[in-house]
Amino acid sequence: MKLSDIRTHLSKFRVGIAGAGGLGSNCAVALARSGVGTLVICDFDIVEEENLTRQYFFTSQIGMMKTEALRENISRINPETILITHQRKIGSADVPEIFGGCHVIVEAFDSAEMKEMLIYSVFNTMPGVPLIVGSGLSGWGNSSGIKYRRIDDSLYICGDESTEAVENNPPLAPRVGIVANMQANVVLELLMKMS
């Protein structure tokens, strides 16, 4: 299949991304570069200097809402990608309102509680919509330990599933980028099978 055919096919789809930090910003950029038609991104945070070690933002964007900074960056990469942004903290009741109509959802939160909330909310309110979760991406090295696992038709996990982000083992750009791009790759794999 030619690149133009792939991009035409992907342009028909809407992908939700819960979180616009390390995983979310890098995954969104990969999906926009690939030609996904619409991205729905929800995040309540602003770009801080420490984010620049692993997130797809620039020094000139420090202080901006992450969703708006990402809109700016994606518009320079692929102006044909439609961005729908929500600048708020998401709760379980918000999931179907924010991500309704999405063909696939990507989980890109830092906290285990938020990950769990999203998983249960998607399964309970949007059954059958695939959810791609990131788990275990801190530190450096051990690239071969990063993998993707299909739990069932609607849950996929990307990461090493064990490396926790702590002060002496922070998330760094290479492993975060690997997992974010792995999530994007799973999204593309699923969308390319949809009609």
C-alpha positions in Angstrom: 0.0 0.0 0.0 1.4 3.4 -1.0 1.9 6.2 1.6 -0.8 8.3 -0.1 -3.3 5.4 0.3 -2.4 4.9 4.0 -2.8 8.6 4.7 -6.2 8.7 2.9 -7.4 5.7 4.9 -6.1 7.1 8.3 -7.7 10.5 7.6 -11.1 9.0 8.2 -10.5 8.1 11.9 -10.6 9.9 15.2 -8.2 8.9 18.0 -8.5 10.0 21.6 -5.4 10.7 23.8 -5.9 11.1 27.5 -2.9 13.2 28.7 -0.5 15.4 26.7 2.7 14.8 28.6 5.6 12.5 27.6 3.5 9.7 26.1 0.6 11.8 24.9 2.6 14.5 23.1 4.9 12.1 21.4 2.1 9.7 20.4 0.0 12.6 19.0 2.9 13.8 16.9 3.5 10.3 15.5 -0.2 9.9 14.7 -0.4 13.3 13.0 2.7 12.6 11.0 1.1 9.3 9.9 -2.1 11.1 8.7 -4.7 10.3 11.3 -7.6 12.7 10.6 -8.7 13.8 14.0 -7.0 13.8 17.4 -9.0 14.4 20.6 -6.6 15.4 23.4 -7.4 16.1 27.0 -5.0 17.5 29.6 -5.2 20.2 32.3 -1.5 21.0 32.7 0.9 23.6 31.5 4.3 23.1 29.9 7.1 23.4 32.4 10.9 23.5 31.9 11.3 20.0 33.4 8.8 18.6 30.8 11.3 19.4 28.0 13.4 16.3 28.9 10.8 14.0 27.4 7.8 15.8 26.0 7.2 17.2 22.5 7.4 20.9 23.5 9.9 23.8 23.2 11.3 26.4 25.6 9.2 29.1 24.0 6.1 27.2 25.0 6.9 27.1 28.8 3.8 28.4 30.6 1.4 27.5 27.8 -1.4 24.9 28.2 0.0 21.6 26.9 -3.1 21.1 24.7 -2.5 24.5 23.0 1.3 24.0 22.7 0.6 20.6 21.1 -2.0 22.2 18.7 0.7 24.7 17.7 3.3 22.0 17.0 0.9 19.6 15.2 -0.4 22.4 13.0 3.2 22.9 11.8 3.7 19.2 11.2 0.4 18.3 9.5 -2.1 21.1 9.2 -4.7 18.6 7.9 -5.0 16.9 11.2 -8.0 18.2 13.1 -7.2 18.8 16.8 -10.1 18.8 19.4 -8.7 19.8 22.8 -10.1 19.7 26.3 -8.2 21.7 28.9 -9.4 20.0 32.1 -8.8 17.2 34.5 -10.7 14.2 33.3 -13.0 12.1 35.6 -14.8 8.9 34.9 -18.1 10.6 34.0 -16.2 12.8 31.5 -14.8 9.9 29.4 -17.7 9.2 27.1 -18.4 12.9 26.6 -14.8 13.7 25.7 -13.9 10.6 23.8 -17.2 9.7 22.3 -16.8 8.9 18.6 -13.2 7.9 18.9 -12.2 4.7 17.1 -9.2 4.1 19.5 -8.2 5.7 22.8 -4.6 6.1 24.1 -3.9 6.3 27.8 -1.1 8.7 28.6 -1.4 9.5 32.3 1.4 9.5 34.9 -0.7 8.2 37.8 -1.8 4.6 38.4 -5.1 5.9 39.7 -5.9 7.8 36.6 -4.9 4.9 34.4 -7.2 2.6 36.3 -10.0 5.2 36.2 -9.7 5.4 32.4 -9.6 1.7 31.8 -12.7 1.1 33.9 -14.5 4.1 32.4 -13.8 3.1 28.8 -14.8 -0.6 29.4 -18.0 0.4 31.2 -19.2 3.3 29.0 -17.5 2.6 25.6 -17.4 -1.2 25.3 -15.5 -2.4 22.3 -13.4 0.8 21.8 -9.7 -0.3 21.9 -7.6 1.3 24.6 -3.8 1.4 24.4 -2.2 1.8 27.8 1.4 2.7 28.7 3.1 1.0 31.6 6.7 0.8 32.6 8.9 3.3 30.7 11.2 5.0 33.2 15.0 5.1 33.2 17.3 4.1 30.4 18.6 1.0 28.6 16.9 -2.3 28.4 15.1 -1.6 25.2 14.5 -5.2 24.6 12.3 -5.3 27.8 9.9 -2.9 26.2 7.1 -4.8 24.6 3.5 -4.7 23.5 0.9 -7.1 24.8 -2.6 -7.7 23.7 -4.9 -8.5 26.6 -8.0 -8.9 24.5 -9.7 -7.2 21.5 -10.0 -3.9 23.4 -7.0 -3.6 25.8 -3.3 -3.4 24.8 -0.3 -2.6 27.0 3.0 -1.0 25.8 6.0 -0.8 28.1 8.0 -3.1 30.3 5.1 -3.2 32.8 7.4 -3.0 35.8 9.7 0.1 35.7 8.1 2.7 38.0 8.9 6.4 37.8 10.7 7.4 41.0 13.1 10.2 41.9 16.3 8.1 41.2 14.8 6.5 38.1 12.9 9.2 36.2 11.3 8.9 32.8 13.7 10.0 30.1 13.2 10.8 26.4 14.4 7.6 24.8 12.3 5.1 26.7 9.3 7.4 26.8 9.6 7.9 23.0 9.8 4.2 22.4 6.6 3.5 24.4 4.8 6.5 22.9 5.7 5.4 19.3 4.8 1.8 20.2 1.4 3.1 21.3 1.0 5.0 18.0 2.1 1.9 16.1 -0.6 -0.2 17.8 -3.2 2.5 17.0 -2.2 2.4 13.3 -2.3 -1.4 13.3 -5.9 -1.3 14.5 -7.0 1.5 12.3 -5.6 -0.1 9.2 -7.8 -3.1 9.8 -10.9 -0.9 10.1 -13.1 0.2 7.2 
